[in-house]
Amino acid sequence: MSAPVYEIRDPIHRTILITEDERRVVDHPWIQRLRHIRQLGFVSLVYPGAVHDRFQHSLGVMHLAGARFEHLVASGQLAEFSAAELAYAQQIARFAGLLHDVGHAPFSHTAEVFFPPVEAVRLPVAWYRDGRQPSGRQATHEDFSLAVIHGLIGEGILDPDLARDLCAVLSSDISRSRRLSAMGPLVGILRALVSGEIDSDRCDYLLRDSHFAGVTYGIYDLQRLMACEQIVRGPDGVPVLGMDVHGVHALEGLLLARYHLFLQVYFHKTPPAFEYYLDRAIATGEVTFSLARGLSDLVELRDDHLLNALHTARAAGGVWSRRILDREPAKLVLRERLGFDAQENLLSDSLHDGLTAAGCHVFRRHSRQVFTKLASAANPEGIQLLCERRVLGRPLVENVTRHSALLTAFNTPIDLRHTYVLRQDAERAKTVMDRLNSW
């Protein structure tokens, strides 16, 4: 990999260095488009500072993936690989971090319900490990990210083998080039750095989102976590990304930060109602939004395209567009933690039926997040994240959850359901709720 020649100032990581090859990718219009895709969609309606974009985040993930890999190399833990192999692996780590989110549509996750069938964004059949292209499901932003990476070959920006290896790191469905295949276990380490239990994606977005939202919920000890990362060998002798046992508390801090940020910011009661408004604006034809042509549609879409369409629709009498642009919140009538209280879930159904019978426009939004897939007694088939400790001077490798009851507890997801009515129906909803409470 060529030496860094450009500096980018960043509020989270201070200085991000990029090479000439990376700059060619960063400067491409498809990547610059991420400057116009907000990281957190409608969250800025609650936290006004949360107007940062996917471009900043992508640079941050690239920086962290590269820095973490460089730390492993500098500590001598990857000495079995040649300098050329390590340089190529670091290049892959950085580019995979940069491009992991390039497939996001306007308003980030909000727009994913309108994605086309996966057939619209398939890669060449020869790239798939089983020789079969995916079909029969809706595309995701990850599918679009792979399509953008492949498209950069035709743009003369990425080498075909490098592009394929980036996709192979981001998706286990993609086969590697001969060069990357020869590196064996390095592939698993790269995947763990970019999309694993302690990946660079969440390491960046927790700090970045909490910074711009103006909260402390997402703060954790990144430097300690990085310092305790190491290559460990499991029972099969294959080297994988793990940690020193002294880093368990830093990992607990990461998961606690993620848990609190989801509850307090990402799953706040207000944004889901505006996501529903946008759904209705598109579904009723107030706003035209289509990704039917796949990549060629995606690369032309930014947040301001939808915002301009919403302004036009409001001027033409669009009620859903007006609610979004006038920031008219819905009335939350019930917030449930699903699976915790069966009696409350029964009450929810009675409430929903009662509100509908009273003529209220009632709708529900579901928010669910699994915080860790780590293997534990409750989840024996989960992901093995290994840690190493010394016993009488000898290394002992174990599952990290053996050293933390907190990590085991995080196998239970947050599963929330919000029930709303439109603001105009608030008084009728109150009458229904009063009647139910009197039973």
Buried (B, 14 or more C-beta within 10 A) or exposed (E): BEEBEEEBEBEBBEEBBBBEBBBBBBEBEBBEBBEBBBBBBBBBBBBEEBBBBBBBBBBBBBBBBBBBBBBBBEEEBBEEBEEEBBBBBBBBBBBBBBBBBBBBBBBBBBBBEBBBBBEBBBBEEEBBEEEEBBEEEEBBBBBBBBBBBBBBBEEEBBEEBBBBBBBBBBBEBBBBBEBBEEBEBBBBBBBBBBBBBBBBBBBBBBBBBBBBBEBEBBBBBBEBBBBBBBBBBEEEEEBBBBBBBBBBBBBBBBBBBBBBBBBBBBBBBBBBBBBBBBBBBBEEEBBEBEBEEBBEBBBEBBBEBBBEBBBEBBEEEBBBBBBBBEEBBBBBBBBBEBEEEEEEBEBBEEBBEBBEEBEBBBBBBEBEBEBBBBBBEEBEEBEBBBBBBEEEEEEEBBBBBBBBEBBBBBBBBBBBBBBBBBEEBEEBBEEBBEEEEEE
